[in-house]
Amino acid sequence: MGTMNSTKSCGGPVPPTDDPQGLEFPDWSGMISHKSPQTFAEAVQWNEEMLEMFPPKSNRAALDIEAKCDIEFVF
């Protein structure tokens, strides 16, 4: 059996921050839209081609476990 992950209740809602609107988001105004819009079928075909270029690794589960980051939350 793998590591059990759990959390415990903090006993109430998280207190609000001083500036809830102070989140910084990237400025996407300068982004150029895709030059050639695709139909759904074309997008699915493109996705299938990309999946063939990057096949799944046979040891993917082991790599995922190895890359897992254990974090301790202190309340």
Buried (B, 14 or more C-beta within 10 A) or exposed (E): EEEEEEEEEEEEEEEEEEEEEEEEEEEEEEEEEEEEEEEEEEEEEEEEEEEEEEEEEEEEEEEEEEEEEEEEEEE
